[in-house]
Amino acid sequence: MLSRKLRVWYPGASFHIYARGNRRTALFESREDYLMYLSILEDVRNMYPFILHSYCLMTNHIHLQLQTTTFHTKHIMKDLHGRYAVYFNRKYNLVGHLFQGRYGSEIIETDAYFLEVSRYIHLNPLEAKMVVRPQDYPWSSYPSYLFSTNNPHVTTTKVLSYFQNPKQHQYQLFVEGRNKQILEELKNVHKSE
C-alpha cells in the first residue's frame, strides 16, 4: 500500500488550494450555500488563523490563495470542508463525499507565482464563460481589489503592494492581461538572487 505524500508546510507559507465536487457535481446550489461556505471559513479562521489573499467559489470547485500562520493547511481544510460537507449533505438530504478526494495545494515560493495565482483565481469565472467581466462574478474576491469594497474574507494589501499607484487600476490591467511588465520584473529579480 502506498502512503500519501506529505504536504510541504512551514509557518507563514502561502498556498494555492483547490478542491472539486465529487464526480464534478455542484458544491453550491444556492446563494445560501456560498454564504455558508464563507461563514464556515471565518469560523475556521478564528480557530486556525490564516490570511486569505484571494478566492473564487465556482459552482463545482473552489480556489483559495491563503497564507498560513502557525497551523498546517491540513487542519484548516479538514475543518472547513468537513463542516461544509455536513451542512450541504444535511440540507440536500445526501450521503457520502461532497469533495473529490483530498484538496489540492501548490506551495507559493516566489513573488511572481504569488501574483500569477491571484490572477488565475480571479479569471476563473471569465475562463468558464460565466461572466463577461471577471469583476461581475459575485463569489470571488476580485471586486474587492477593484472597488475597495468591504470584504471581511480577503486581505488585498500584499497583492496590491506589488503595484504602483493607482494600485487597483494597475492590478486590473495585470489580471486582464494588459500589463505583464510586473511579472517580468519579479522573475528577473528572482533569477538574480
Z-matrix of the N, CA and C atoms (Angstrom, degrees):
N
C 1 1.449
C 2 1.529 1 109.19
N 3 1.328 2 116.09 1 130.00
C 4 1.454 3 120.65 2 179.45
C 5 1.526 4 109.93 3 -82.53
N 6 1.316 5 115.52 4 138.63
C 7 1.464 6 118.46 5 177.07
C 8 1.520 7 109.36 6 -89.12
N 9 1.321 8 115.19 7 157.65
C 10 1.451 9 120.33 8 178.22
C 11 1.517 10 110.53 9 -69.32
N 12 1.307 11 115.33 10 143.47
C 13 1.454 12 120.57 11 176.59
C 14 1.534 13 108.17 12 -70.50
N 15 1.325 14 115.83 13 131.70
C 16 1.460 15 119.82 14 179.12
C 17 1.518 16 109.95 15 -68.80
N 18 1.311 17 115.54 16 140.31
C 19 1.455 18 120.69 17 178.78
C 20 1.532 19 109.27 18 -82.12
N 21 1.313 20 115.68 19 137.48
C 22 1.463 21 120.58 20 175.29
C 23 1.522 22 107.91 21 -71.85
N 24 1.314 23 115.64 22 133.34
C 25 1.461 24 120.48 23 176.99
C 26 1.514 25 109.96 24 -156.57
N 27 1.316 26 115.96 25 146.14
C 28 1.460 27 123.38 26 170.19
C 29 1.527 28 107.01 27 -154.67
N 30 1.330 29 118.76 28 154.79
C 31 1.467 30 120.71 29 -179.24
C 32 1.527 31 110.55 30 -56.55
N 33 1.327 32 115.68 31 131.00
C 34 1.455 33 121.51 32 -179.83
C 35 1.514 34 114.40 33 90.39
N 36 1.338 35 118.10 34 -3.18
C 37 1.469 36 121.18 35 -179.54
C 38 1.523 37 110.42 36 -68.17
N 39 1.337 38 115.43 37 144.91
C 40 1.463 39 122.11 38 176.82
C 41 1.520 40 109.44 39 -106.82
N 42 1.320 41 115.95 40 147.50
C 43 1.463 42 121.61 41 -176.09
C 44 1.520 43 112.09 42 -140.48
N 45 1.324 44 115.12 43 150.14
C 46 1.451 45 122.38 44 163.14
C 47 1.519 46 104.93 45 -99.62
N 48 1.316 47 115.83 46 114.27
C 49 1.469 48 121.56 47 -178.53
C 50 1.526 49 108.33 48 -110.98
N 51 1.324 50 115.15 49 137.95
C 52 1.465 51 119.93 50 -179.40
C 53 1.521 52 108.54 51 -144.10
N 54 1.307 53 114.51 52 150.40
C 55 1.470 54 120.95 53 178.03
C 56 1.518 55 108.31 54 -151.99
N 57 1.314 56 115.35 55 149.22
C 58 1.466 57 121.63 56 -177.14
C 59 1.522 58 109.49 57 -122.23
N 60 1.320 59 115.40 58 152.19
C 61 1.447 60 120.73 59 174.52
C 62 1.519 61 110.67 60 -64.79
N 63 1.327 62 117.19 61 144.56
C 64 1.459 63 121.94 62 179.03
C 65 1.529 64 109.73 63 -57.17
N 66 1.311 65 115.04 64 131.10
C 67 1.475 66 121.60 65 -175.85
C 68 1.530 67 111.47 66 55.92
N 69 1.349 68 115.99 67 27.82
C 70 1.472 69 123.15 68 179.47
C 71 1.524 70 113.42 69 62.09
N 72 1.318 71 116.46 70 22.96
C 73 1.458 72 119.68 71 177.95
C 74 1.524 73 110.10 72 -78.55
N 75 1.315 74 115.87 73 166.37
C 76 1.466 75 121.94 74 -175.63
C 77 1.526 76 111.79 75 -65.89
N 78 1.310 77 114.82 76 138.65
C 79 1.470 78 122.22 77 171.54
C 80 1.517 79 110.82 78 -94.82
N 81 1.330 80 115.55 79 -19.32
C 82 1.462 81 121.40 80 -176.58
C 83 1.528 82 108.54 81 -135.40
N 84 1.320 83 116.03 82 124.11
C 85 1.467 84 121.15 83 179.86
C 86 1.530 85 111.92 84 -107.47
N 87 1.339 86 116.38 85 -20.07
C 88 1.465 87 119.64 86 -175.83
C 89 1.525 88 109.79 87 -147.94
N 90 1.317 89 115.19 88 167.55
C 91 1.468 90 121.35 89 176.42
C 92 1.528 91 110.10 90 -56.93
N 93 1.319 92 116.58 91 -38.74
C 94 1.463 93 121.73 92 179.41
C 95 1.538 94 111.93 93 -58.91
N 96 1.331 95 116.78 94 -34.63
C 97 1.464 96 120.71 95 -179.98
C 98 1.532 97 111.05 96 -67.01
N 99 1.325 98 116.48 97 -45.30
C 100 1.472 99 119.64 98 177.58
C 101 1.526 100 110.47 99 -59.91
N 102 1.325 101 115.38 100 -44.48
C 103 1.465 102 119.85 101 -179.84
C 104 1.525 103 111.59 102 -63.97
N 105 1.326 104 116.89 103 -37.39
C 106 1.460 105 120.42 104 178.74
C 107 1.534 106 110.52 105 -66.87
N 108 1.316 107 117.40 106 -41.84
C 109 1.467 108 120.23 107 178.37
C 110 1.532 109 109.82 108 -58.22
N 111 1.324 110 116.67 109 -45.99
C 112 1.469 111 120.93 110 -179.76
C 113 1.523 112 111.33 111 -67.48
N 114 1.311 113 117.31 112 -34.61
C 115 1.461 114 120.93 113 177.08
C 116 1.533 115 111.12 114 -66.20
N 117 1.318 116 116.38 115 -44.23
C 118 1.464 117 120.59 116 177.44
C 119 1.524 118 109.61 117 -64.35
N 120 1.324 119 116.66 118 -39.89
C 121 1.461 120 120.61 119 177.88
C 122 1.538 121 110.30 120 -55.78
N 123 1.318 122 117.16 121 -42.60
C 124 1.472 123 120.40 122 179.46
C 125 1.532 124 111.48 123 -68.08
N 126 1.321 125 117.01 124 -39.03
C 127 1.473 126 120.02 125 176.17
C 128 1.526 127 110.42 126 -61.28
N 129 1.326 128 115.92 127 -44.09
C 130 1.459 129 120.65 128 -179.82
C 131 1.530 130 109.93 129 -65.48
N 132 1.320 131 116.73 130 -39.52
C 133 1.470 132 119.81 131 179.35
C 134 1.529 133 111.40 132 -62.77
N 135 1.323 134 117.16 133 -32.31
C 136 1.473 135 120.36 134 176.31
C 137 1.530 136 111.26 135 -65.54
N 138 1.324 137 117.40 136 -33.14
C 139 1.471 138 121.35 137 179.77
C 140 1.524 139 112.25 138 -85.10
N 141 1.332 140 116.00 139 -39.67
C 142 1.465 141 122.47 140 -177.74
C 143 1.528 142 107.91 141 -126.90
N 144 1.308 143 119.23 142 81.74
C 145 1.471 144 121.05 143 -173.61
C 146 1.536 145 113.54 144 -53.61
N 147 1.331 146 114.77 145 137.91
C 148 1.457 147 122.74 146 175.52
C 149 1.524 148 107.33 147 -154.63
N 150 1.329 149 115.39 148 165.96
C 151 1.467 150 121.54 149 177.06
C 152 1.516 151 107.20 150 -109.31
N 153 1.324 152 116.55 151 127.79
C 154 1.462 153 121.24 152 177.52
C 155 1.527 154 107.82 153 -101.43
N 156 1.335 155 116.79 154 115.51
C 157 1.467 156 121.54 155 -177.79
C 158 1.519 157 112.20 156 -90.60
N 159 1.312 158 118.02 157 -33.59
C 160 1.464 159 120.93 158 175.46
C 161 1.525 160 108.91 159 -161.29
N 162 1.329 161 114.05 160 158.12
C 163 1.464 162 119.16 161 178.51
C 164 1.514 163 109.45 162 -155.42
N 165 1.315 164 115.07 163 159.11
C 166 1.456 165 122.12 164 170.73
C 167 1.519 166 107.31 165 -151.28
N 168 1.312 167 115.73 166 123.11
C 169 1.464 168 122.31 167 178.09
C 170 1.523 169 107.36 168 -102.95
N 171 1.322 170 116.22 169 102.17
C 172 1.454 171 121.42 170 178.69
C 173 1.528 172 108.20 171 -88.30
N 174 1.312 173 117.28 172 171.77
C 175 1.455 174 120.32 173 -176.70
C 176 1.525 175 112.34 174 -58.37
N 177 1.334 176 116.67 175 -45.17
C 178 1.470 177 118.87 176 -175.29
C 179 1.526 178 113.80 177 -119.03
N 180 1.333 179 118.45 178 9.58
C 181 1.459 180 120.61 179 175.13
C 182 1.529 181 110.67 180 -157.83
N 183 1.324 182 114.83 181 165.17
C 184 1.464 183 120.24 182 -178.56
C 185 1.530 184 109.39 183 -130.59
N 186 1.330 185 114.28 184 153.71
C 187 1.466 186 122.42 185 172.37
C 188 1.519 187 107.85 186 -131.81
N 189 1.324 188 116.29 187 131.80
C 190 1.457 189 122.51 188 175.30
C 191 1.527 190 108.36 189 -130.45
N 192 1.305 191 116.71 190 136.56
C 193 1.460 192 121.61 191 171.63
C 194 1.518 193 105.43 192 -112.68
N 195 1.317 194 115.43 193 102.38
C 196 1.460 195 117.33 194 -174.68
C 197 1.509 196 112.41 195 -127.85
N 198 1.315 197 113.52 196 153.43
C 199 1.456 198 122.37 197 178.57
C 200 1.515 199 107.56 198 -116.96
N 201 1.312 200 115.79 199 124.94
C 202 1.458 201 120.45 200 -178.65
C 203 1.530 202 110.22 201 -79.26
N 204 1.299 203 115.03 202 163.37
C 205 1.470 204 120.45 203 173.16
C 206 1.523 205 106.77 204 -113.53
N 207 1.330 206 116.99 205 -84.13
C 208 1.467 207 119.53 206 -178.26
C 209 1.527 208 112.99 207 -118.42
N 210 1.317 209 117.83 208 4.09
C 211 1.468 210 120.81 209 -178.34
C 212 1.522 211 110.95 210 -119.27
N 213 1.311 212 115.60 211 139.21
C 214 1.460 213 123.65 212 178.11
C 215 1.529 214 109.71 213 -65.50
N 216 1.328 215 116.29 214 147.77
C 217 1.469 216 120.55 215 178.47
C 218 1.524 217 112.24 216 -59.73
N 219 1.343 218 117.44 217 -27.41
C 220 1.472 219 118.71 218 -178.33
C 221 1.524 220 111.12 219 -62.30
N 222 1.324 221 118.32 220 -34.51
C 223 1.462 222 120.76 221 177.94
C 224 1.530 223 110.78 222 -71.69
N 225 1.322 224 115.12 223 -42.88
C 226 1.469 225 120.81 224 -179.95
C 227 1.525 226 110.28 225 -61.16
N 228 1.321 227 116.37 226 -52.01
C 229 1.457 228 120.06 227 -173.65
C 230 1.528 229 112.68 228 -73.54
N 231 1.320 230 117.51 229 -34.29
C 232 1.467 231 119.76 230 177.75
C 233 1.527 232 110.03 231 -61.23
N 234 1.319 233 116.46 232 -45.89
C 235 1.458 234 120.35 233 -179.44
C 236 1.530 235 111.45 234 -69.12
N 237 1.337 236 116.95 235 -45.99
C 238 1.465 237 121.34 236 -178.82
C 239 1.518 238 111.35 237 -60.76
N 240 1.307 239 117.29 238 -52.94
C 241 1.466 240 119.42 239 -175.65
C 242 1.519 241 112.84 240 -77.71
N 243 1.317 242 117.61 241 -29.89
C 244 1.461 243 119.68 242 174.91
C 245 1.524 244 111.41 243 -63.87
N 246 1.319 245 115.96 244 -47.71
C 247 1.472 246 119.73 245 -179.69
C 248 1.522 247 112.07 246 -67.05
N 249 1.343 248 116.48 247 -38.59
C 250 1.461 249 118.41 248 179.54
C 251 1.533 250 110.62 249 -67.71
N 252 1.317 251 117.61 250 -38.86
C 253 1.469 252 120.98 251 179.09
C 254 1.529 253 110.99 252 -62.51
N 255 1.329 254 116.73 253 -41.36
C 256 1.471 255 119.98 254 177.67
C 257 1.528 256 109.76 255 -61.33
N 258 1.335 257 116.47 256 -46.44
C 259 1.475 258 120.78 257 178.32
C 260 1.532 259 110.25 258 -57.81
N 261 1.325 260 117.54 259 -51.47
C 262 1.463 261 122.76 260 -174.15
C 263 1.524 262 110.89 261 -63.82
N 264 1.334 263 116.81 262 -46.42
C 265 1.460 264 120.10 263 -179.15
C 266 1.527 265 111.78 264 -63.99
N 267 1.327 266 116.62 265 -39.22
C 268 1.472 267 119.62 266 176.92
C 269 1.525 268 111.31 267 -64.60
N 270 1.319 269 115.39 268 -47.48
C 271 1.468 270 120.22 269 -176.95
C 272 1.527 271 111.93 270 -60.69
N 273 1.333 272 116.36 271 -41.75
C 274 1.461 273 119.97 272 -174.83
C 275 1.529 274 113.22 273 -103.50
N 276 1.338 275 116.44 274 12.44
C 277 1.459 276 122.32 275 177.02
C 278 1.534 277 111.61 276 53.98
N 279 1.338 278 114.63 277 51.56
C 280 1.462 279 121.39 278 -179.25
C 281 1.522 280 109.83 279 -115.79
N 282 1.326 281 115.90 280 163.98
C 283 1.465 282 121.59 281 173.35
C 284 1.519 283 107.87 282 -132.60
N 285 1.320 284 116.36 283 160.20
C 286 1.454 285 120.77 284 176.15
C 287 1.514 286 112.89 285 96.70
N 288 1.316 287 114.33 286 -172.37
C 289 1.463 288 121.66 287 -175.57
C 290 1.527 289 111.42 288 -73.98
N 291 1.311 290 115.60 289 132.84
C 292 1.462 291 120.50 290 173.88
C 293 1.526 292 109.94 291 -87.68
N 294 1.336 293 116.50 292 -40.56
C 295 1.465 294 121.78 293 -178.05
C 296 1.525 295 110.60 294 -97.19
N 297 1.321 296 115.31 295 145.77
C 298 1.459 297 122.24 296 -179.47
C 299 1.526 298 109.35 297 -82.75
N 300 1.295 299 117.22 298 101.01
C 301 1.459 300 121.65 299 177.49
C 302 1.513 301 113.75 300 64.79
N 303 1.325 302 114.97 301 -161.11
C 304 1.463 303 121.11 302 177.93
C 305 1.524 304 109.46 303 -70.76
N 306 1.306 305 115.05 304 153.88
C 307 1.461 306 118.51 305 172.70
C 308 1.528 307 108.43 306 -67.80
N 309 1.309 308 115.97 307 150.03
C 310 1.454 309 120.24 308 175.97
C 311 1.519 310 109.70 309 -91.88
N 312 1.312 311 116.46 310 150.32
C 313 1.464 312 119.34 311 176.28
C 314 1.520 313 110.19 312 -150.32
N 315 1.303 314 114.01 313 139.66
C 316 1.459 315 122.23 314 175.11
C 317 1.512 316 106.79 315 -122.13
N 318 1.322 317 117.29 316 127.65
C 319 1.452 318 119.70 317 177.89
C 320 1.526 319 108.76 318 -75.42
N 321 1.309 320 116.05 319 142.16
C 322 1.466 321 122.59 320 -178.92
C 323 1.522 322 107.52 321 -106.75
N 324 1.327 323 116.57 322 112.51
C 325 1.458 324 119.16 323 -174.75
C 326 1.524 325 114.91 324 -116.61
N 327 1.339 326 117.43 325 -2.95
C 328 1.467 327 119.00 326 176.64
C 329 1.529 328 109.53 327 -128.15
N 330 1.320 329 115.25 328 157.17
C 331 1.462 330 120.18 329 177.39
C 332 1.526 331 111.08 330 -64.04
N 333 1.328 332 116.31 331 -39.74
C 334 1.463 333 119.86 332 -179.77
C 335 1.527 334 110.93 333 -61.78
N 336 1.330 335 117.11 334 -44.17
C 337 1.461 336 120.12 335 179.48
C 338 1.530 337 110.85 336 -68.12
N 339 1.317 338 116.77 337 -34.99
C 340 1.469 339 121.33 338 176.42
C 341 1.537 340 110.09 339 -56.11
N 342 1.336 341 115.96 340 -46.65
C 343 1.469 342 119.74 341 179.34
C 344 1.521 343 111.92 342 -71.26
N 345 1.322 344 117.66 343 -37.34
C 346 1.465 345 120.63 344 178.79
C 347 1.526 346 111.12 345 -62.07
N 348 1.329 347 116.84 346 -40.18
C 349 1.462 348 120.62 347 178.94
C 350 1.523 349 110.17 348 -64.02
N 351 1.320 350 116.87 349 -44.33
C 352 1.466 351 120.45 350 178.90
C 353 1.523 352 110.91 351 -58.71
N 354 1.325 353 116.28 352 -45.60
C 355 1.473 354 120.21 353 179.44
C 356 1.526 355 110.50 354 -63.59
N 357 1.324 356 116.90 355 -46.86
C 358 1.465 357 121.45 356 -179.37
C 359 1.535 358 111.04 357 -56.69
N 360 1.324 359 115.59 358 -46.98
C 361 1.466 360 120.01 359 -179.54
C 362 1.525 361 110.66 360 -60.90
N 363 1.320 362 116.75 361 -45.09
C 364 1.462 363 119.94 362 -176.14
C 365 1.527 364 113.47 363 -72.95
N 366 1.319 365 117.65 364 -20.82
C 367 1.467 366 120.13 365 178.49
C 368 1.532 367 113.25 366 -89.21
N 369 1.324 368 117.79 367 -6.84
C 370 1.464 369 120.82 368 -176.92
C 371 1.532 370 114.31 369 -51.51
N 372 1.322 371 120.08 370 -50.00
C 373 1.472 372 119.63 371 -179.21
C 374 1.529 373 112.88 372 -63.83
N 375 1.332 374 117.11 373 -33.55
C 376 1.464 375 121.20 374 178.04
C 377 1.521 376 109.74 375 -68.90
N 378 1.332 377 116.98 376 -45.45
C 379 1.470 378 121.29 377 179.28
C 380 1.532 379 111.03 378 -61.58
N 381 1.326 380 116.70 379 -32.79
C 382 1.470 381 121.09 380 179.44
C 383 1.532 382 111.87 381 -84.06
N 384 1.338 383 116.36 382 2.66
C 385 1.463 384 122.78 383 179.38
C 386 1.538 385 112.59 384 59.54
N 387 1.337 386 115.11 385 35.18
C 388 1.457 387 119.98 386 178.02
C 389 1.526 388 111.03 387 -90.41
N 390 1.330 389 116.69 388 -20.89
C 391 1.467 390 122.78 389 179.47
C 392 1.523 391 109.01 390 -141.95
N 393 1.322 392 115.77 391 162.53
C 394 1.461 393 121.38 392 176.02
C 395 1.524 394 110.06 393 -87.19
N 396 1.329 395 115.85 394 -33.55
C 397 1.463 396 122.11 395 178.05
C 398 1.526 397 108.25 396 -127.01
N 399 1.333 398 119.63 397 136.22
C 400 1.466 399 120.51 398 -175.90
C 401 1.524 400 113.55 399 -60.54
N 402 1.322 401 118.20 400 -28.35
C 403 1.467 402 120.48 401 -179.95
C 404 1.526 403 112.78 402 -71.28
N 405 1.327 404 117.59 403 -9.64
C 406 1.467 405 120.46 404 179.56
C 407 1.527 406 113.25 405 -84.86
N 408 1.321 407 116.91 406 -8.97
C 409 1.464 408 119.36 407 -178.91
C 410 1.533 409 109.04 408 -82.70
N 411 1.332 410 117.86 409 121.95
C 412 1.468 411 120.20 410 -172.18
C 413 1.525 412 115.50 411 -76.56
N 414 1.329 413 119.39 412 -16.40
C 415 1.467 414 120.87 413 -173.76
C 416 1.534 415 111.84 414 -108.13
N 417 1.315 416 113.94 415 38.26
C 418 1.456 417 122.53 416 179.57
C 419 1.520 418 108.37 417 -132.61
N 420 1.316 419 116.23 418 156.22
C 421 1.461 420 120.34 419 177.15
C 422 1.528 421 111.92 420 -82.46
N 423 1.325 422 118.78 421 -4.79
C 424 1.460 423 121.06 422 -175.25
C 425 1.530 424 113.98 423 -56.58
N 426 1.335 425 120.53 424 -45.27
C 427 1.471 426 118.79 425 178.20
C 428 1.529 427 113.38 426 -56.73
N 429 1.309 428 117.47 427 -30.70
C 430 1.469 429 120.72 428 178.52
C 431 1.520 430 111.50 429 -64.16
N 432 1.312 431 116.31 430 -30.96
C 433 1.459 432 121.05 431 179.33
C 434 1.523 433 111.97 432 -75.12
N 435 1.314 434 116.95 433 -31.83
C 436 1.460 435 120.09 434 -175.12
C 437 1.513 436 113.41 435 -91.33
N 438 1.312 437 116.46 436 -34.37
C 439 1.459 438 119.57 437 -169.15
C 440 1.523 439 114.42 438 -116.17
N 441 1.300 440 118.45 439 7.28
C 442 1.476 441 122.44 440 -178.80
C 443 1.520 442 111.98 441 52.21
N 444 1.324 443 116.00 442 34.27
C 445 1.466 444 119.44 443 177.82
C 446 1.520 445 109.18 444 -71.64
N 447 1.289 446 115.88 445 151.49
C 448 1.459 447 120.65 446 -179.78
C 449 1.529 448 108.81 447 -79.21
N 450 1.312 449 115.98 448 99.09
C 451 1.458 450 121.81 449 178.07
C 452 1.528 451 106.84 450 -115.81
N 453 1.331 452 117.73 451 105.78
C 454 1.461 453 120.20 452 -174.60
C 455 1.528 454 113.97 453 -68.86
N 456 1.313 455 117.90 454 -9.13
C 457 1.459 456 120.73 455 -175.13
C 458 1.522 457 113.38 456 -86.79
N 459 1.313 458 117.20 457 -24.68
C 460 1.463 459 120.38 458 -169.59
C 461 1.528 460 111.74 459 -124.46
N 462 1.328 461 114.36 460 147.81
C 463 1.465 462 122.15 461 174.98
C 464 1.532 463 107.12 462 -113.88
N 465 1.327 464 116.57 463 118.79
C 466 1.474 465 121.03 464 -175.75
C 467 1.528 466 113.07 465 -93.69
N 468 1.313 467 118.03 466 -8.53
C 469 1.461 468 122.59 467 -170.50
C 470 1.515 469 113.88 468 -56.30
N 471 1.328 470 118.03 469 -49.96
C 472 1.466 471 120.15 470 -175.58
C 473 1.521 472 111.71 471 -64.58
N 474 1.321 473 117.16 472 -47.26
C 475 1.464 474 120.01 473 -178.88
C 476 1.524 475 110.25 474 -61.02
N 477 1.325 476 116.94 475 -47.61
C 478 1.462 477 119.95 476 -177.22
C 479 1.523 478 112.54 477 -68.80
N 480 1.327 479 118.04 478 -20.26
C 481 1.469 480 120.62 479 -179.28
C 482 1.530 481 112.59 480 -64.57
N 483 1.316 482 118.30 481 -17.30
C 484 1.457 483 121.87 482 179.46
C 485 1.533 484 113.08 483 -79.81
N 486 1.311 485 116.75 484 -10.51
C 487 1.465 486 121.01 485 -171.80
C 488 1.523 487 112.30 486 -111.74
N 489 1.343 488 114.63 487 150.03
C 490 1.464 489 121.92 488 174.53
C 491 1.529 490 109.12 489 -78.16
N 492 1.316 491 116.53 490 163.00
C 493 1.467 492 121.18 491 175.58
C 494 1.524 493 110.17 492 -69.44
N 495 1.298 494 118.58 493 145.19
C 496 1.466 495 126.92 494 -8.07
C 497 1.537 496 110.25 495 -74.14
N 498 1.310 497 115.74 496 115.74
C 499 1.467 498 122.93 497 -171.72
C 500 1.534 499 113.03 498 -56.10
N 501 1.330 500 115.84 499 -45.71
C 502 1.468 501 118.43 500 -176.88
C 503 1.529 502 111.31 501 -63.65
N 504 1.317 503 116.32 502 -40.72
C 505 1.465 504 119.99 503 179.61
C 506 1.532 505 110.64 504 -67.92
N 507 1.329 506 116.85 505 -41.13
C 508 1.464 507 120.72 506 178.99
C 509 1.532 508 110.59 507 -64.29
N 510 1.331 509 116.51 508 -37.85
C 511 1.467 510 119.87 509 177.44
C 512 1.531 511 110.02 510 -66.06
N 513 1.319 512 117.36 511 -41.78
C 514 1.461 513 120.64 512 178.32
C 515 1.532 514 110.54 513 -60.43
N 516 1.333 515 117.10 514 -43.71
C 517 1.467 516 120.14 515 177.42
C 518 1.522 517 110.80 516 -60.12
N 519 1.324 518 116.21 517 -40.17
C 520 1.463 519 121.27 518 178.71
C 521 1.526 520 111.12 519 -64.13
N 522 1.316 521 117.38 520 -50.31
C 523 1.470 522 121.52 521 -177.92
C 524 1.520 523 110.71 522 -61.48
N 525 1.310 524 116.58 523 -41.57
C 526 1.455 525 120.38 524 -175.22
C 527 1.530 526 112.86 525 -86.54
N 528 1.344 527 116.89 526 10.17
C 529 1.456 528 121.58 527 171.19
C 530 1.507 529 116.31 528 82.07
N 531 1.327 530 117.30 529 13.42
C 532 1.464 531 119.41 530 -178.24
C 533 1.528 532 112.46 531 -101.57
N 534 1.335 533 117.01 532 4.21
C 535 1.465 534 120.95 533 177.34
C 536 1.521 535 108.53 534 -149.22
N 537 1.318 536 116.44 535 97.95
C 538 1.461 537 121.32 536 -179.44
C 539 1.524 538 111.35 537 -102.43
N 540 1.314 539 116.27 538 -1.21
C 541 1.463 540 121.64 539 -175.97
C 542 1.529 541 112.01 540 -59.71
N 543 1.317 542 117.63 541 -40.24
C 544 1.467 543 120.87 542 -176.45
C 545 1.530 544 110.96 543 -60.87
N 546 1.333 545 117.12 544 -40.50
C 547 1.467 546 119.98 545 179.51
C 548 1.520 547 111.37 546 -65.67
N 549 1.313 548 116.71 547 -42.38
C 550 1.464 549 120.24 548 178.51
C 551 1.527 550 110.35 549 -61.55
N 552 1.314 551 116.92 550 -42.44
C 553 1.462 552 120.62 551 179.43
C 554 1.538 553 110.73 552 -62.52
N 555 1.330 554 116.19 553 -44.62
C 556 1.462 555 119.91 554 -179.52
C 557 1.529 556 112.07 555 -66.48
N 558 1.323 557 116.45 556 -38.41
C 559 1.466 558 119.67 557 178.83
C 560 1.525 559 110.55 558 -66.48
N 561 1.335 560 116.91 559 -38.99
C 562 1.465 561 120.56 560 178.35
C 563 1.522 562 111.34 561 -65.83
N 564 1.327 563 117.56 562 -38.81
C 565 1.464 564 121.31 563 177.43
C 566 1.520 565 109.58 564 -62.68
N 567 1.335 566 116.52 565 -43.26
C 568 1.468 567 121.11 566 -178.81
C 569 1.533 568 110.99 567 -63.96
N 570 1.351 569 117.13 568 -39.88
C 571 1.465 570 120.74 569 179.97
C 572 1.520 571 111.79 570 -64.47
N 573 1.331 572 117.13 571 -35.01
C 574 1.458 573 120.35 572 -175.71
C 575 1.529 574 113.01 573 -81.47
N 576 1.329 575 117.26 574 -7.02
C 577 1.478 576 119.46 575 -179.59
C 578 1.513 577 111.69 576 -81.19
